């Protein structure tokens, strides 16, 4: 979870809280656990959904 969160902060310029929220939301929507974080889909709608 930490590496994925760190990449979102670095690449997208998000806050740590926004990155965590994004990962948690995607995990819940896709039924993928945070332990499988490297397999999360990367929806194009993240920016539109306010994960900044």
Residue frames relative to the residue before (quaternion, step in Angstrom):
aa qw qx qy qz dx dy dz
X 1.0000 0.0000 0.0000 0.0000 0.00 0.00 0.00
X 0.6609 0.5284 -0.3195 0.4266 3.60 0.86 -0.87
X 0.6660 0.4835 -0.3377 0.4567 3.64 0.84 -0.78
X 0.6503 0.5081 -0.3216 0.4642 3.60 0.95 -0.82
X 0.6512 0.5090 -0.3126 0.4682 3.57 0.96 -0.86
X 0.6550 0.5249 -0.3030 0.4513 3.56 0.96 -0.86
X 0.6464 0.5141 -0.3195 0.4646 3.58 1.02 -0.76
X 0.6398 0.5126 -0.3323 0.4662 3.59 0.99 -0.75
X 0.6346 0.5164 -0.3259 0.4737 3.57 1.02 -0.78
X 0.7046 0.4756 -0.2628 0.4564 3.57 0.87 -0.98
X 0.7600 0.4093 -0.2145 0.4570 3.57 0.69 -1.09
X 0.7817 0.3476 -0.1736 0.4878 3.57 0.88 -0.95
X 0.4166 -0.7214 0.4614 0.3052 3.57 1.22 -0.33
X 0.3895 0.7310 -0.4709 0.3037 3.57 1.23 0.45
X 0.5321 -0.5619 0.5031 0.3847 3.54 -1.30 0.24
X 0.6482 -0.5008 0.3921 0.4186 3.56 -1.27 0.32
X 0.6483 0.5229 -0.3182 0.4529 3.59 0.97 -0.82
X 0.6586 0.4998 -0.3104 0.4692 3.61 0.96 -0.82
X 0.6422 0.5177 -0.3215 0.4649 3.58 0.99 -0.80
X 0.6471 0.5061 -0.3167 0.4742 3.59 0.95 -0.84
X 0.6456 0.5181 -0.3174 0.4626 3.58 0.95 -0.87
X 0.6484 0.5173 -0.3186 0.4589 3.58 0.94 -0.86
X 0.6802 0.4848 -0.2951 0.4639 3.58 0.85 -0.92
X 0.6461 0.5117 -0.3177 0.4689 3.57 0.99 -0.81
X 0.6605 0.5138 -0.3043 0.4552 3.59 0.92 -0.91
X 0.6724 0.4829 -0.2980 0.4752 3.58 0.87 -0.92
X 0.6165 0.5452 -0.3412 0.4541 3.58 1.02 -0.76
X 0.6858 0.4772 -0.2819 0.4717 3.57 0.91 -0.90
X 0.6846 0.4979 -0.2910 0.4458 3.60 0.93 -0.85
X 0.7730 0.3557 -0.1751 0.4952 3.57 1.02 -0.78
X 0.3727 -0.7453 0.4676 0.2950 3.57 1.32 -0.11
X 0.4517 0.6246 -0.4796 0.4193 3.55 1.05 0.91
X 0.4029 -0.7301 0.4912 0.2516 3.58 -0.73 0.98
X 0.6191 -0.5505 0.4002 0.3917 3.55 -1.19 0.42
X 0.5631 0.5900 -0.3875 0.4297 3.60 1.18 -0.42
X 0.6982 0.4101 -0.2501 0.5309 3.57 1.23 -0.49
X 0.1808 0.8632 -0.4606 0.1008 3.57 1.24 0.44
X 0.6461 0.5245 -0.3393 0.4386 3.57 1.04 -0.61
X 0.6854 0.4516 -0.2933 0.4902 3.60 1.26 -0.08
X 0.3539 0.7396 -0.5025 0.2743 3.61 1.22 0.23
X 0.4239 -0.6470 0.5517 0.3119 3.56 -1.05 0.64
X 0.2983 -0.7513 0.5579 0.1879 3.58 -1.10 0.53
X 0.1515 -0.8335 0.5242 0.0871 3.59 0.16 1.22
X 0.5208 -0.6504 0.4648 0.2996 3.54 -1.06 0.81
X 0.6284 0.5855 -0.3251 0.3957 3.56 1.20 -0.47
X 0.3907 0.7465 -0.4800 0.2445 3.64 1.19 -0.11
X 0.6841 0.4787 -0.2988 0.4621 3.57 0.79 -0.97
X 0.6573 0.5164 -0.3062 0.4556 3.58 1.00 -0.82
X 0.6810 0.4844 -0.2832 0.4704 3.58 1.15 -0.59
X 0.5849 -0.6516 0.3406 0.3425 3.58 1.23 0.17
X 0.4069 0.7053 -0.4903 0.3109 3.60 1.10 0.54
X 0.4146 0.6843 -0.4891 0.3473 3.56 0.58 1.18
